[in-house]
Amino acid sequence: MDHVKLYEIIFKIYTDCGVTAFPIDCFDIVRRRGYQIKKYSELAQKKREACLCLSPDSCIVKDTLYYQDQNTAERIRFSIMHELGHVFLQTSVEEMADTFSSHILAPRIAIHKSRCHTAQQIHDTFALSYTASNKALLDYKVWYENIAHTTRMPSPPEKQLELLLFSEKYNTPAAEDPFTDDNIIYTPDPITIYQDIQRALMAGLPLTEEYKRLLNQYRNMK
């Protein structure tokens, strides 16, 4: 899957739907997309059985999203976003819809900026199930390692998403944010570097050679 394209879609959804905090409001996104929402338990038996044949969790039929309200809240959220994944990605591939759901619920740049280094923290912050949180954590580690050893920069739509969600929280005006100009290489301050190193170590992530050097330098200062 083209992750740049994926995050272009996610960023547009966030801006169109006014998403500014986590966990995101899945039902609001569905409504803004123009769908009605109905619970499986509200349906007549014949219609409920038809929906269950399509999916035990949720399904979209014409202008209505139906969902299994007997599931846990976390599973409901994931399955609803899964169904929208089919719509936004225009795909029938289940794995792609799962990927969309995981990333829109817990963008990897948001996991990073929220300082999440355990599945429990991801669960608490983004309201994913523990299974989905563990998968998101593993994927985040791959995301982090890829950035650490290649560009050292998130993709352009991820940078936009970061500004949308975190610039005000960290009192960083968009005009001054180092990610707003693609020609500028972001250089974190010493405190941020130390926090990144500690978070990477706690999450079992590999350190770049530069971070290894700085860590050894810090240890020698003690």
N, C-alpha and C positions, 0 to 999 in steps of 0.2 A: 504494500500500500504506500502511496505517496503521502508521507507525513506532512510535508509542507502544505499540500492541498487540503489534507485533513484539518490542519490547524487554521487554514484560511476559512474553512466552513465553520469551525467551532468559534472563531473570533467573530464572524458575521452573526452567528446565532446569539452570542453573548451581547453584542452591541444592539442587535435588533430587539432582543428581549429584556434589555436592561439588567443583565446579570452583573452583579458587583460583589457578591459574597458567596461563601460556601456554607453548607451544601446548597447546590442550585435547586430552584423550584421547577421540578420536571413537569408538573401539571400545568404550570403557567406557560412553559415553552410549547406544550402540546396545544393549549388553547390558542396561543398566538399564531400557531401554525394553521389554525382554522378547523381543528378537529373537536368534535364533541367527545366527552369522556363518560364511559359507562362501566360499572363494575359487573363482573360475571354473576355475582350473587343477585343482582337486580333483574337478570334476564329470565325470560320464560325458559322452561326446561329444554325445549327443542333448540332454541337459539343458543343457550349456554353450552349444550353438547356440541353444537356446530363450532362454536368458538374454541372449545377444548380440543376439538379435532385439529384445528388450525395451530393452536399452541396452548400448552398448559399454563402459560404465564400471561401473555398478552397478544393482541393482534389488531391490525387496522383493517377495517372493512369500509370501503367508500369514505365517508366523511366522519367516521367514528372510531375512536380507539377504545377497545375493550380490554380490561385487565382483571387478573385473578386477585381479588382483594383479600383472600385468605392467606396469601404469601406474606413474608416479612416485609417491612417497609423498605429495607435495602434491596431485596430481590425485586420488589415492585418498581423501584426507581431504575434499576439496571435494565429490567425487561422493557420498560416504557422507552427508555433511550435506545435500546436495541431496535425496537420497531421504527423509531424515527431515523435510526441509522440506515435502514433499508431505503427510506424516503430520501434523505439528504444525499446519500452516496449513490442512489439509484442502482442498487445492487440487490441480488437475491442471495448473495454469499453470506452465510451465517457468521463466519469468522470475522468478516469485515464489519458486520453490524455489531459484533461483540467488541471489536477494537474501537469503533466509534463510541460506543456506550462507555467504555472504560475511560477513554480520553476526555470526553465531554464532561463526565462526572468528576474526574480528577486529572486535569491537565498536568503533564509532567513538570512543566515550568512552575505550576502552582504548588505541586508537592515539594519542589525544591525551595521555593520562596516561603513556604509555610513551615520550613524546617522539620519536615516529617522524615524520620529515619527508621520507623518501625511500621508494621502493618496495623498495629493498634492505633497509632497516631493518624494514619491514613483513614482508618475506619471512623475515628472520632471527628476528623476534620471534614471529610467528604461524604460521610454516610454511605460508604460501600460495605458490602458484606465482608466477613473476614476472608472468605475465599477470594473475592475480587480484590480486596486490599492486598493480599499476599501477591497476587499476580501483578497488580499495579506496582508494588514495591520492586519486584524482580525486573519489570520493564523499565522502571525509573533508573535502576542501577545501570542497565544497558544504555539508556539515554544519557546518563551522567558520564559514563565512561567514554561514550562516543564523542561528547562535547569536550571532555577533558583532554582527549588524545587527538582531536582533529581541529575544529574551528575555534574551540573555546568560546563559542557564541551560540545561543539558541537561534532557531530559524526566525526570519522576519515576522511571520504571524505570531510566533510565540513571544517575541519581544513586544509586539502590540498588545498581546494578551496580558503580559506582565505590567505594562503601563496602565492598562485599563483597570486591573485588579489591585495593584500594589503601590503605584506611584504616590497616591495620597496617603496610604497607610504609613509609608516610610518617609513622608514629607519630601518627596523628590519630584519637583515640577517637571512636567513632560519636556519643556524646552531645555532643561538642564540635564536630563537623563542621558547617560553615555550610550544607551542603546538606540537613541533616536537617529543617530547618524551612522550609516553603515561604514563610513570611512574611519570611524573612531574605534579603537580597540579598547575595550573595557579593562581598566586596571583597578582591581579592588583594593581597599585600604587594608592595613595590617590586621585590624580587628575582624574584618570580613573574611580575610584569608584564613585566619586562625579558626574562625567558626566553620568555614568550609572544610578545613582539614579535620576538625573534630567530628563533624557530621559525617564525613566520608568514612572515617575510621569506625564510628559507631554503626554505620550501615554496612560495613564490610566492603566498601568500594575501594578500588585501586587509586593510589595517589600519582599525580603527574611527577615527573622528575624534579620539576621546580618546587612542587609542594613537599616532596621528600627532602630536598635540600633545606627548605625553610623550616621543616619540622626538626631536622637534625640540628639546625642552627639554634632553634628555640630550646631544645633539650640541653644543648651545651651551655646555654646561658644560665641554667638552673644551678 
